[in-house]
Amino acid sequence: MQALPNEEYLQALQNGDTETARQLVHSTKGAAANLGAKALAAAALELEMAIKAGADTGPAMNRFDSAVTDTLVTMSAFMSQ
Protein backbone atom coordinates (compact mmCIF):
# COMPACT_ATOMS: atom_id res chain seq x y z
CA MET A 1 0.00 0.00 0.00
CA GLN A 2 1.34 3.40 -0.97
CA ALA A 3 1.80 5.99 1.76
CA LEU A 4 -0.36 9.08 1.82
CA PRO A 5 1.34 12.30 0.70
CA ASN A 6 1.40 13.59 4.26
CA GLU A 7 3.22 10.46 5.43
CA GLU A 8 5.86 10.56 2.69
CA TYR A 9 6.81 14.20 3.10
CA LEU A 10 6.91 13.81 6.88
CA GLN A 11 9.29 10.86 6.61
CA ALA A 12 11.52 12.86 4.25
CA LEU A 13 11.58 15.79 6.70
CA GLN A 14 12.39 13.47 9.59
CA ASN A 15 15.29 12.10 7.54
CA GLY A 16 16.56 15.64 6.87
CA ASP A 17 15.74 15.37 3.16
CA THR A 18 14.06 18.74 2.76
CA GLU A 19 14.32 18.75 -1.04
CA THR A 20 12.41 15.47 -1.37
CA ALA A 21 9.84 16.73 1.12
CA ARG A 22 9.43 19.96 -0.86
CA GLN A 23 9.07 18.06 -4.14
CA LEU A 24 6.40 15.76 -2.66
CA VAL A 25 4.43 18.70 -1.33
CA HIS A 26 4.87 20.51 -4.66
CA SER A 27 3.49 17.48 -6.54
CA THR A 28 0.55 17.31 -4.16
CA LYS A 29 -0.08 21.02 -4.75
CA GLY A 30 -0.26 20.46 -8.51
CA ALA A 31 -2.54 17.44 -8.25
CA ALA A 32 -4.82 19.29 -5.83
CA ALA A 33 -5.03 22.27 -8.16
CA ASN A 34 -5.91 20.00 -11.08
CA LEU A 35 -8.70 18.43 -9.03
CA GLY A 36 -10.03 21.78 -7.85
CA ALA A 37 -9.10 21.05 -4.23
CA LYS A 38 -8.29 24.69 -3.52
CA ALA A 39 -7.81 24.36 0.24
CA LEU A 40 -5.32 21.53 -0.20
CA ALA A 41 -3.46 23.39 -2.95
CA ALA A 42 -3.21 26.48 -0.73
CA ALA A 43 -2.03 24.47 2.28
CA ALA A 44 0.54 22.70 0.11
CA LEU A 45 1.84 26.02 -1.22
CA GLU A 46 2.21 27.33 2.32
CA LEU A 47 4.09 24.22 3.42
CA GLU A 48 6.26 24.17 0.32
CA MET A 49 7.32 27.76 0.94
CA ALA A 50 8.05 27.06 4.62
CA ILE A 51 10.23 24.07 3.70
CA LYS A 52 12.03 26.05 1.01
CA ALA A 53 12.70 28.94 3.42
CA GLY A 54 13.92 26.64 6.15
CA ALA A 55 11.25 28.10 8.42
CA ASP A 56 9.23 26.46 11.17
CA THR A 57 6.99 24.04 9.30
CA GLY A 58 4.82 23.04 12.28
CA PRO A 59 1.77 25.26 11.66
CA ALA A 60 1.90 24.69 7.89
CA MET A 61 2.26 20.93 8.42
CA ASN A 62 -0.85 20.91 10.58
CA ARG A 63 -2.88 22.78 7.96
CA PHE A 64 -1.55 20.54 5.17
CA ASP A 65 -2.31 17.33 7.06
CA SER A 66 -5.81 18.57 7.86
CA ALA A 67 -6.40 19.58 4.23
CA VAL A 68 -5.21 16.16 3.00
CA THR A 69 -7.65 14.43 5.35
CA ASP A 70 -10.54 16.75 4.43
CA THR A 71 -9.88 16.27 0.72
CA LEU A 72 -9.74 12.48 1.02
CA VAL A 73 -13.01 12.45 2.98
CA THR A 74 -14.68 14.65 0.37
CA MET A 75 -13.39 12.54 -2.51
CA SER A 76 -14.52 9.34 -0.80
CA ALA A 77 -18.01 10.74 -0.23
CA PHE A 78 -18.20 11.90 -3.84
CA MET A 79 -17.16 8.51 -5.19
CA SER A 80 -19.70 6.74 -2.97
CA GLN A 81 -22.60 8.56 -4.60
C-alpha positions as CSV (number, residue, x, y, z in Angstrom):
1,M,0.0,0.0,0.0
2,Q,1.3,3.4,-1.0
3,A,1.8,6.0,1.8
4,L,-0.4,9.1,1.8
5,P,1.3,12.3,0.7
6,N,1.4,13.6,4.3
7,E,3.2,10.5,5.4
8,E,5.9,10.6,2.7
9,Y,6.8,14.2,3.1
10,L,6.9,13.8,6.9
11,Q,9.3,10.9,6.6
12,A,11.5,12.9,4.3
13,L,11.6,15.8,6.7
14,Q,12.4,13.5,9.6
15,N,15.3,12.1,7.5
16,G,16.6,15.6,6.9
17,D,15.7,15.4,3.2
18,T,14.1,18.7,2.8
19,E,14.3,18.7,-1.0
20,T,12.4,15.5,-1.4
21,A,9.8,16.7,1.1
22,R,9.4,20.0,-0.9
23,Q,9.1,18.1,-4.1
24,L,6.4,15.8,-2.7
25,V,4.4,18.7,-1.3
26,H,4.9,20.5,-4.7
27,S,3.5,17.5,-6.5
28,T,0.6,17.3,-4.2
29,K,-0.1,21.0,-4.8
30,G,-0.3,20.5,-8.5
31,A,-2.5,17.4,-8.2
32,A,-4.8,19.3,-5.8
33,A,-5.0,22.3,-8.2
34,N,-5.9,20.0,-11.1
35,L,-8.7,18.4,-9.0
36,G,-10.0,21.8,-7.9
37,A,-9.1,21.1,-4.2
38,K,-8.3,24.7,-3.5
39,A,-7.8,24.4,0.2
40,L,-5.3,21.5,-0.2
41,A,-3.5,23.4,-2.9
42,A,-3.2,26.5,-0.7
43,A,-2.0,24.5,2.3
44,A,0.5,22.7,0.1
45,L,1.8,26.0,-1.2
46,E,2.2,27.3,2.3
47,L,4.1,24.2,3.4
48,E,6.3,24.2,0.3
49,M,7.3,27.8,0.9
50,A,8.1,27.1,4.6
51,I,10.2,24.1,3.7
52,K,12.0,26.1,1.0
53,A,12.7,28.9,3.4
54,G,13.9,26.6,6.2
55,A,11.3,28.1,8.4
56,D,9.2,26.5,11.2
57,T,7.0,24.0,9.3
58,G,4.8,23.0,12.3
59,P,1.8,25.3,11.7
60,A,1.9,24.7,7.9
61,M,2.3,20.9,8.4
62,N,-0.9,20.9,10.6
63,R,-2.9,22.8,8.0
64,F,-1.6,20.5,5.2
65,D,-2.3,17.3,7.1
66,S,-5.8,18.6,7.9
67,A,-6.4,19.6,4.2
68,V,-5.2,16.2,3.0
69,T,-7.7,14.4,5.3
70,D,-10.5,16.8,4.4
71,T,-9.9,16.3,0.7
72,L,-9.7,12.5,1.0
73,V,-13.0,12.5,3.0
74,T,-14.7,14.7,0.4
75,M,-13.4,12.5,-2.5
76,S,-14.5,9.3,-0.8
77,A,-18.0,10.7,-0.2
78,F,-18.2,11.9,-3.8
79,M,-17.2,8.5,-5.2
80,S,-19.7,6.7,-3.0
81,Q,-22.6,8.6,-4.6
